[in-house]
Amino acid sequence: MMKLDNLLCVVTGGARGIGRAVCQAFLAEGARVVLTDIDEEAGRQAAAELGCEWHRLDVASEAGWDALAEAFPAIDVLVNNAGITGFEDGPAAHDPENASLAEWHRVHAVNTDGCFLGCRYALRAMKAKGTGSIINMSSRSGLVGIPGAAAYAASKAAMRNHSKSVALYAAQQGWQIRCNSIHPAAILTEIWEPMLGDGPDREAKMARLVADTPLKRFGTVKEVAALCVFLASPESAYMTGAELTLDGGLLAGSAASPG
């Protein structure tokens, strides 16, 4: 029997990167997967290629979540993966002094509001059965300060904390509905490509970007997806309100041995 046999799993931001890898891993473990994304063309294509269901969703839209609830009123797993950094359209001021309120709101609308709306939907969609797993994709940036990406870091910290509130609330209701957060650091996805390029110095650029990481490499989307499988499955039934870092040892402390 596969780990997620017959579980209905909804994944936001599933068209590419980590979200797509999670959908693929869930399908491989026997789940019924609903891939959601705001990008309809990319989402439909990814769902068709993977062989899963598709539903367009803007995670910052309450009406969008209401429509998802009408289509899928009962689920077993939700992965709140959709998110933005604020730099999708190119360089911009996101430091605490120069960031605009509009940009702050834009990042939080997707990351923070999207997490809240997703968790609320999941609780309502899981409580009749009384079991389920909510997985919130936070970030290493939600655990430390990021001066150049203040809105992103604050939004991911909010996801971390809200995961704990949701976990405790579900437990107070007597439900076996779990909520945990994952905190990846540098995971090799499409967002790194503009910085890396495809020239002869690609490997050197990659090495520089992870020079401070003890394991000296990027993480992979498959490694993040494997952790999602664990959190979605009964194997993690006693884990709730936890935060799991996937950062190559970056937050463990100095890799240098004492002299």
Stockholm file with secondary structure:
# STOCKHOLM 1.0

chainA/1-259         MMKLDNLLCVVTGGARGIGRAVCQAFLAEGARVVLTDIDEEAGRQAAAELGCEWHRLDVASEAGWDALAEAFPAIDVLVNNAGITGFEDGPAAHDPENASLAEWHRVHAVNTDGCFLGCRYALRAMKAKGTGSIINMSSRSGLVGIPGAAAYAASKAAMRNHSKSVALYAAQQGWQIRCNSIHPAAILTEIWEPMLGDGPDREAKMARLVADTPLKRFGTVKEVAALCVFLASPESAYMTGAELTLDGGLLAGSAASPG
#=GR chainA/1-259 SS CCTTTTCEEEESSTTSHHHHHHHHHHHHTTCEEEEEESCHHHHHHHHHHHTCEEEECCTTCHHHHHHHHHHCSCCSEEEECCCCCSCTTSCCCCSTTTCCHHHHHHHHIIIIIHHHHHHHHHHHHHTTTTEEEEEEECCGGGTSCCGGGHHHHHHHHHHHHHHHHHHHHHHHTTCEEEEEEEEECSBCSGGGHHHHCSSTTHHHHHHHHTTTSTTCSCBCHHHHHHHHHHHHSGGGTTCCSCEEEESTTGGGCCCSCCC
#=GC SS_cons         CCTTTTCEEEESSTTSHHHHHHHHHHHHTTCEEEEEESCHHHHHHHHHHHTCEEEECCTTCHHHHHHHHHHCSCCSEEEECCCCCSCTTSCCCCSTTTCCHHHHHHHHIIIIIHHHHHHHHHHHHHTTTTEEEEEEECCGGGTSCCGGGHHHHHHHHHHHHHHHHHHHHHHHTTCEEEEEEEEECSBCSGGGHHHHCSSTTHHHHHHHHTTTSTTCSCBCHHHHHHHHHHHHSGGGTTCCSCEEEESTTGGGCCCSCCC
//
